[in-house]
Amino acid sequence: MKFSDVVGQSAIKNRLRQMVKENRIPHALLFTGSEGTGGLPMAWAFAQYVMCFHRTETDSCGSCPACKKTEKLVHPDLHFVFPIINPGDGKAPVSDHYMVQWRTALTSNPYLTLNQWVETIGSENKQASIFEAESSRILEKVMYKPFESSYKILIIWLAEKMNVHCANKLLKIIEEPPQDTLFLLVAEDTDAILPTILSRCQQIYLPPIDAESLREALIFRGHIDESRLNNIVRIAKGSYLRAQQLFEKNEEEERWFEPFVNLMRMAYKAQITGLMDWASEMASVGREKQKQFLTYALHLIRENYALTTAGNEVTYLTENAFGFSKNFHPYVNDKNIELLAEQFESAIFQIEHNGNAKIIFLDVALQVSKAIRIQ
């Protein structure tokens, strides 16, 4: 992964290059930013730039042995930690057990999401985490001297998924790592990271990607007409991941559109039996997919409120969703927006904390039925 492969974020790239040029690389960097802005690929590109034998003023060379190994994720001095599922087979739950799947997933899509990763390892009904056992493996790895590079680099993806025991055991090593050791943490939700971890890292915030960079990246992917290109860039709101999904017609979003429409129609008509069946159906899918739906529903609720209050110019809806929302949006208004949003936000929280999915979705359906008819 070269800097040129990371979409946009030119100011961040310049800042990282300057660190290397001045030989002032902090021992722990934390890349933060919302999903799709490039935290993981930026950390990967920075690691390659640091390890490259023939780097230029602007990028790694891409052809030296270090670059080739880093691009394939097989460099002996580059290590990854990421959320996994505890298989419950008595083995210590550590990232190394999933490295084959990780290399395939990340090289295929550097803008990998947690949902995509969990689906890759086939454990949609369990919560992914970075467990306490990982801390022991990390401490073991950083004790060795670099084999081929001037640095040992450890990238921790979604550092907010470290459980408390793991995070606490890493405090000392992140604050005072062995010589020539570099920690690169990537996070999307810094509020979920221990303050003591945050205080030990230099934070680098990746803002939403600028529109022109998104346009160039989409044009590079293939032919696309100007009208659709402009629409995708507008809806993506600075997320290359979102732009990718829209470019590919976003099958995942299409999947959740119909369940959302069914919920709202039955909720408005107060069809209790239908809502009970709907809740049972939603409870039958994996927890990650349940969170996907709830997040999508919350997005549509907010966009419909924007339609109600400000009109078409501020909405970020696909063509399909906009067609439905033209008639639906008056039912999302000042009197019920907070109630509706609270239901979906609360449900996401409860699903993440292993609540009973059938009860959660039935409660959502009944509460939405009450709120949606408030005019």
WOCORRA-V380568 format. One record per helix or strand of 2 or more residues. SS is the DSSP state (H for helix, E for strand). FROM is the first residue (numbers start at 1). LEN is the number of residues. If there is no record, write none. Layout:
ss from len
SS FROM LEN
SS FROM LEN
//
This chain:
ss from len
H 3 3
H 10 12
E 28 5
H 39 13
H 65 7
E 78 4
H 95 14
H 114 7
E 129 2
H 132 11
E 152 6
H 159 3
H 164 12
E 181 7
H 190 3
H 195 4
E 202 4
H 211 11
H 226 11
H 240 8
H 251 19
H 272 12
H 287 24
H 312 3
H 319 13
H 337 16
H 357 16
//
